[in-house]
Amino acid sequence: MLTVPVIHKALAFNNRLRLARWCKVVAFGSLLLCLFLHGKASAAVSPNGEVAGLKAKFVDVKGVRTRYYEMGQGEPLLLLSGGAWSAYSSANFWSKNIPGLAKRFHVFAPDELGCGMTGNPVNDKDYNIEGIVEHEYQFIQTLKLGKVHVAGSTRSGGTAFYLAVEHPDVIRTLIIADSVTATPEGSTGSRASRTAKCLTMPEFESEKCTCDALSYNCSATYDDEYWAAAKYMGSLPKAEETRAKIKAGVGGPLAFFVPIAIVGQPQLAGFNDFRRKWIERVKNEGTLQMPVLLYWGFNDPSALVARGLDLFDVIGAKNPKVQMVIINKAGHEQAREQPEEFNYHVINFIDHTER
């Protein structure tokens, strides 16, 4: 009987030893699993920068290798994207919208000239708004799309606007979402104060910081897969060349067409002259006669609702077929923040105007 407690202590000791060893094995295995999964996530970035299960295509547009997504059947709907000559800005912006819109349209979503996976301009003179608009026009011609419905959000809303005023013959309907690039000159709200710290950061961190500053809920709008693809595209030699070209000042006075909070008044002077010319033509001559939908986020701190209303007045002066939708609890990128809502209004707007 005296040996019984000793036997129990030995058993207890051996059990604790086994448990400790087992815990170490589990912990080490968990660490390896985490490292493996992290490696898998890093390696999962497609060489074409695709996200959300979409499959990219490429086409040569006047010497520029152009990436685009294509899905669906029916009338062509062109979704434009791009921002500030950045590889981080791409057609991936529309990844949440494309499947839903493809149920009604034949959707085409190209990366803008010099952005995403699309190549840089063949000529330095095309590093500007005119080069970008011409590239979108030639994309339509290259794929023989005919007349298209076209939509653009934020800066690409401006691209859509200038594409429509320069080539109205290829535009069936026009949708512009939250774009001060398209509106008459005016306030950019609290953008400057919200993004001041972002401008001091490296480019990739600056992109995420700006998203936090301007979107209604950035973390819910953009997932890790999106940012991993963006970081990959921003690391490519093509993107390095883009940054170097813009820094060198190629493209002339129209190279800069982003909010004053980013580049300042002197650099925007050329673009503002360009914008005034087209705004006056639209207002006084009625250049835009296709149905137009302006789609704005009520909580956008940069492209204020007032700026959207200014654009409504300009287009509506000679065009009775302009409508405006304002979405509550939506920021600067509400087409992606609330994709189902955006898709619903776009489909209804086009279906109504097509009757």
C-alpha positions as CSV (number, residue, x, y, z in Angstrom):
1,M,0.0,0.0,0.0
2,L,2.9,2.3,0.6
3,T,3.9,2.0,-3.0
4,V,0.5,3.0,-4.4
5,P,0.9,6.8,-4.1
6,V,4.4,6.5,-5.7
7,I,2.8,4.6,-8.7
8,H,0.1,7.3,-9.0
9,K,2.7,10.1,-8.9
10,A,4.7,8.4,-11.6
11,L,1.7,8.0,-13.7
12,A,0.7,11.6,-13.2
13,F,4.2,12.8,-14.0
14,N,4.3,10.7,-17.2
15,N,0.9,11.9,-18.3
16,R,2.0,15.5,-17.7
17,L,5.1,14.9,-19.7
18,R,3.2,13.4,-22.6
19,L,0.7,16.3,-22.5
20,A,3.5,18.8,-22.5
21,R,5.1,17.1,-25.5
22,W,1.8,16.9,-27.3
23,C,1.1,20.6,-26.7
24,K,4.5,21.4,-28.2
25,V,3.8,19.2,-31.2
26,V,0.4,20.9,-31.7
27,A,1.9,24.4,-31.3
28,F,4.7,23.6,-33.8
29,G,2.2,22.0,-36.2
30,S,0.0,25.1,-35.9
31,L,2.9,27.3,-36.7
32,L,3.8,25.3,-39.7
33,L,0.1,25.4,-40.8
34,C,0.0,29.1,-40.5
35,L,3.2,29.6,-42.4
36,F,1.9,27.2,-45.1
37,L,-1.4,29.0,-45.4
38,H,0.3,32.4,-45.5
39,G,2.6,31.1,-48.2
40,K,-0.4,29.7,-50.1
41,A,-2.1,33.1,-49.8
42,S,0.9,35.0,-51.0
43,A,1.5,32.5,-53.9
44,A,-2.2,32.6,-54.8
45,V,-1.9,36.0,-56.5
46,S,-2.4,35.4,-60.2
47,P,0.3,36.5,-62.6
48,N,-2.6,38.4,-64.3
49,G,-3.7,40.1,-61.1
50,E,-7.1,38.6,-61.1
51,V,-9.5,38.5,-58.2
52,A,-12.8,37.0,-57.1
53,G,-12.6,34.1,-59.6
54,L,-12.6,36.3,-62.6
55,K,-10.5,35.4,-65.6
56,A,-8.7,38.2,-67.4
57,K,-8.3,38.5,-71.1
58,F,-5.7,40.6,-73.0
59,V,-6.0,42.5,-76.3
60,D,-3.7,44.7,-78.3
61,V,-5.2,48.2,-78.5
62,K,-3.0,50.3,-80.9
63,G,0.2,48.8,-79.5
64,V,-0.9,48.7,-75.8
65,R,-1.4,45.3,-74.2
66,T,-4.7,45.8,-72.4
67,R,-6.2,43.6,-69.7
68,Y,-9.9,43.3,-69.4
69,Y,-12.7,41.2,-67.9
70,E,-15.6,39.9,-70.0
71,M,-18.7,38.2,-68.9
72,G,-22.3,37.9,-70.0
73,Q,-24.3,38.4,-73.1
74,G,-26.5,41.0,-74.6
75,E,-25.9,44.8,-74.9
76,P,-22.3,45.8,-74.2
77,L,-21.7,47.6,-70.9
78,L,-18.3,49.1,-70.5
79,L,-17.1,49.6,-66.9
80,L,-14.2,52.0,-66.7
81,S,-11.7,52.1,-63.9
82,G,-8.5,53.9,-63.0
83,G,-7.0,56.5,-60.6
84,A,-4.0,58.8,-60.5
85,W,-1.8,56.7,-62.9
86,S,-1.6,53.9,-60.4
87,A,-1.2,50.2,-60.9
88,Y,-3.3,49.8,-57.8
89,S,-6.3,51.1,-59.7
90,S,-7.7,48.5,-62.0
91,A,-10.8,46.7,-63.2
92,N,-10.6,44.7,-60.0
93,F,-12.6,47.6,-58.6
94,W,-15.7,46.1,-60.4
95,S,-15.2,42.5,-59.2
96,K,-18.2,42.6,-57.0
97,N,-20.4,44.2,-59.7
98,I,-19.5,42.2,-62.8
99,P,-21.3,38.9,-62.1
100,G,-24.5,40.6,-61.2
101,L,-24.4,43.0,-64.2
102,A,-23.5,40.1,-66.5
103,K,-26.9,38.6,-65.9
104,R,-28.3,41.5,-68.0
105,F,-25.4,42.8,-70.1
106,H,-22.3,41.7,-72.0
107,V,-19.9,43.3,-69.5
108,F,-16.4,44.6,-70.5
109,A,-14.2,46.0,-67.8
110,P,-10.7,47.1,-69.0
111,D,-7.8,48.4,-67.0
112,E,-7.2,52.0,-67.8
113,L,-4.1,53.0,-69.8
114,G,-1.1,52.7,-67.6
115,C,-3.1,51.3,-64.7
116,G,-3.5,47.8,-63.4
117,M,-2.1,45.2,-65.9
118,T,-2.7,47.4,-68.9
119,G,0.5,48.6,-70.6
120,N,1.8,52.2,-70.5
121,P,1.3,54.6,-73.4
122,V,3.3,54.0,-76.5
123,N,4.0,57.7,-76.7
124,D,4.8,60.0,-73.7
125,K,2.4,62.6,-75.0
126,D,-0.5,60.2,-74.1
127,Y,0.2,60.2,-70.3
128,N,-2.8,62.5,-69.9
129,I,-6.6,62.6,-69.9
130,E,-6.8,62.8,-73.7
131,G,-4.6,59.7,-74.1
132,I,-6.7,57.8,-71.6
133,V,-10.0,58.7,-73.4
134,E,-8.5,57.8,-76.8
135,H,-7.4,54.4,-75.4
136,E,-10.9,53.6,-74.2
137,Y,-12.3,54.7,-77.5
138,Q,-9.9,52.4,-79.4
139,F,-10.7,49.6,-77.0
140,I,-14.3,49.9,-78.2
141,Q,-13.2,49.9,-81.8
142,T,-10.8,47.1,-81.4
143,L,-13.4,44.7,-80.0
144,K,-16.0,46.0,-82.4
145,L,-18.5,46.7,-79.6
146,G,-20.6,49.3,-81.4
147,K,-22.6,51.6,-79.2
148,V,-22.1,50.8,-75.5
149,H,-23.5,51.6,-72.1
150,V,-20.6,53.1,-70.2
151,A,-20.1,53.6,-66.4
152,G,-17.2,55.0,-64.5
153,S,-16.7,55.6,-60.8
154,T,-14.5,58.3,-59.1
155,R,-11.8,59.4,-61.5
156,S,-13.0,57.0,-64.2
157,G,-16.4,58.7,-64.0
158,G,-14.5,61.6,-65.5
159,T,-13.1,59.4,-68.2
160,A,-16.6,58.2,-69.0
161,F,-17.8,61.8,-69.2
162,Y,-15.1,63.0,-71.6
163,L,-15.4,59.8,-73.7
164,A,-19.1,60.6,-74.1
165,V,-18.5,64.3,-75.0
166,E,-15.8,63.5,-77.5
167,H,-17.3,60.4,-79.0
168,P,-21.1,60.6,-78.4
169,D,-21.7,58.3,-81.4
170,V,-20.5,55.2,-79.5
171,I,-22.3,55.9,-76.2
172,R,-25.8,54.5,-75.6
173,T,-26.2,55.5,-72.0
174,L,-23.8,57.2,-69.5
175,I,-23.4,56.5,-65.8
176,I,-21.1,58.6,-63.7
177,A,-20.6,57.8,-60.0
178,D,-18.9,60.1,-57.5
179,S,-16.6,61.9,-59.8
180,V,-15.2,65.5,-59.3
181,T,-13.2,64.9,-62.4
182,A,-16.4,65.3,-64.4
183,T,-18.0,68.1,-62.4
184,P,-17.5,71.8,-62.7
185,E,-14.8,73.2,-60.4
186,G,-15.6,73.4,-56.7
187,S,-14.9,72.1,-53.3
188,T,-13.4,68.6,-52.6
189,G,-14.9,68.7,-49.1
190,S,-12.7,67.4,-46.3
191,R,-10.5,65.3,-48.6
192,A,-7.4,67.3,-47.9
193,S,-7.5,67.0,-44.2
194,R,-8.6,63.3,-44.3
195,T,-5.8,62.2,-46.6
196,A,-3.0,64.5,-45.5
197,K,-1.2,61.8,-43.6
198,C,-1.7,59.3,-46.5
199,L,0.4,61.5,-48.8
200,T,3.4,61.0,-46.7
201,M,3.3,57.2,-46.9
202,P,4.8,54.8,-49.4
203,E,2.4,54.4,-52.4
204,F,0.8,51.1,-51.4
205,E,0.2,52.1,-47.8
206,S,-1.1,55.5,-49.1
207,E,-3.7,53.7,-51.2
208,K,-5.0,51.8,-48.2
209,C,-4.9,54.9,-46.1
210,T,-6.9,56.9,-48.7
211,C,-9.4,54.1,-48.9
212,D,-9.9,54.3,-45.1
213,A,-10.2,58.1,-45.3
214,L,-12.8,58.3,-48.1
215,S,-14.8,55.0,-48.2
216,Y,-17.7,54.5,-45.9
217,N,-16.3,51.1,-44.7
218,C,-13.0,50.3,-46.4
219,S,-12.3,47.0,-44.6
220,A,-15.7,45.6,-45.7
221,T,-15.3,47.0,-49.2
222,Y,-11.8,45.6,-50.0
223,D,-10.6,42.2,-48.9
224,D,-7.1,40.7,-48.5
225,E,-7.2,39.2,-52.0
226,Y,-7.9,42.6,-53.6
227,W,-5.0,44.2,-51.7
228,A,-2.6,41.3,-52.5
229,A,-3.3,41.7,-56.2
230,A,-3.0,45.4,-56.0
231,K,0.4,45.2,-54.3
232,Y,1.6,42.7,-56.9
233,M,0.6,44.9,-59.8
234,G,2.2,47.9,-58.1
235,S,5.5,46.0,-57.9
236,L,5.8,45.3,-61.6
237,P,8.4,47.0,-63.8
238,K,5.6,48.6,-65.8
239,A,4.3,50.3,-62.7
240,E,7.8,51.6,-61.8
241,E,8.1,53.0,-65.3
242,T,4.7,54.7,-64.9
243,R,5.8,56.4,-61.7
244,A,9.0,57.5,-63.3
245,K,7.3,59.0,-66.3
246,I,4.8,60.9,-64.3
247,K,7.5,62.2,-62.0
248,A,9.5,63.4,-65.0
249,G,6.4,65.4,-66.1
250,V,5.6,63.7,-69.4
251,G,2.1,64.1,-70.7
252,G,2.0,67.9,-70.6
253,P,-0.5,70.1,-68.7
254,L,-3.3,67.5,-68.9
255,A,-1.3,64.8,-67.1
256,F,-2.9,65.7,-63.8
257,F,-6.6,65.5,-63.4
258,V,-7.0,64.4,-59.8
259,P,-8.4,66.5,-56.9
260,I,-6.5,69.6,-55.9
261,A,-5.9,68.0,-52.4
262,I,-3.5,65.7,-54.1
263,V,-1.5,67.8,-56.7
264,G,-2.3,71.4,-55.9
265,Q,-3.7,74.3,-58.0
266,P,-0.7,75.0,-60.4
267,Q,-0.6,71.4,-61.7
268,L,-4.4,71.4,-62.2
269,A,-4.5,74.6,-64.3
270,G,-4.2,72.8,-67.6
271,F,-6.9,70.2,-66.8
272,N,-9.2,72.9,-65.5
273,D,-9.0,74.8,-68.8
274,F,-9.8,71.5,-70.6
275,R,-12.7,70.8,-68.3
276,R,-14.2,74.3,-68.6
277,K,-14.2,73.9,-72.4
278,W,-16.2,70.7,-72.4
279,I,-18.5,71.8,-69.5
280,E,-19.5,74.9,-71.5
281,R,-20.1,72.9,-74.6
282,V,-22.3,70.4,-72.8
283,K,-24.2,73.2,-71.0
284,N,-24.6,75.6,-74.0
285,E,-24.6,73.3,-77.0
286,G,-26.2,70.1,-75.5
287,T,-23.3,67.9,-76.5
288,L,-24.6,65.0,-74.3
289,Q,-28.0,63.8,-75.5
290,M,-27.9,60.2,-74.4
291,P,-29.6,59.2,-71.2
292,V,-27.4,60.0,-68.2
293,L,-27.4,58.6,-64.7
294,L,-25.5,60.4,-61.9
295,Y,-24.9,58.1,-59.0
296,W,-23.7,59.7,-55.7
297,G,-22.9,58.6,-52.2
298,F,-24.5,60.9,-49.6
299,N,-21.6,60.5,-47.2
300,D,-18.8,61.0,-49.8
301,P,-16.3,63.4,-48.1
302,S,-14.6,64.2,-51.4
303,A,-17.0,64.2,-54.3
304,L,-19.7,66.1,-52.4
305,V,-23.3,65.7,-53.4
306,A,-23.3,69.4,-54.2
307,R,-20.8,68.8,-56.9
308,G,-23.0,66.1,-58.4
309,L,-25.9,68.5,-58.4
310,D,-23.7,71.0,-60.3
311,L,-23.0,68.4,-62.9
312,F,-26.8,67.6,-63.1
313,D,-27.4,71.3,-63.8
314,V,-24.8,71.3,-66.6
315,I,-26.1,68.2,-68.4
316,G,-29.8,68.9,-67.6
317,A,-29.7,72.4,-69.2
318,K,-30.0,70.8,-72.7
319,N,-30.8,67.1,-71.9
320,P,-34.1,66.1,-70.3
321,K,-32.9,62.5,-70.0
322,V,-30.6,63.0,-67.0
323,Q,-31.4,61.4,-63.6
324,M,-29.6,61.5,-60.2
325,V,-29.6,58.8,-57.5
326,I,-28.2,59.6,-54.0
327,I,-27.3,56.6,-51.8
328,N,-27.3,57.0,-48.0
329,K,-24.5,55.5,-45.9
330,A,-22.2,55.5,-48.9
331,G,-18.8,57.0,-49.4
332,H,-16.5,57.8,-52.3
333,E,-16.5,54.3,-53.8
334,Q,-20.1,53.4,-53.2
335,A,-20.4,51.4,-56.5
336,R,-18.2,48.8,-54.7
337,E,-19.3,49.6,-51.2
338,Q,-22.9,48.6,-52.1
339,P,-22.6,46.6,-55.3
340,E,-26.1,45.1,-55.3
341,E,-27.6,48.6,-54.9
342,F,-25.5,50.0,-57.7
343,N,-26.3,47.1,-60.0
344,Y,-30.0,47.5,-59.3
345,H,-30.1,51.1,-60.2
346,V,-28.0,50.8,-63.3
347,I,-30.1,47.9,-64.6
348,N,-33.4,49.8,-63.8
349,F,-32.1,53.0,-65.4
350,I,-31.1,51.4,-68.6
351,D,-34.2,49.2,-68.9
352,H,-36.4,52.3,-68.3
353,T,-34.6,54.4,-70.9
354,E,-34.5,51.5,-73.4
355,R,-38.4,51.1,-73.4
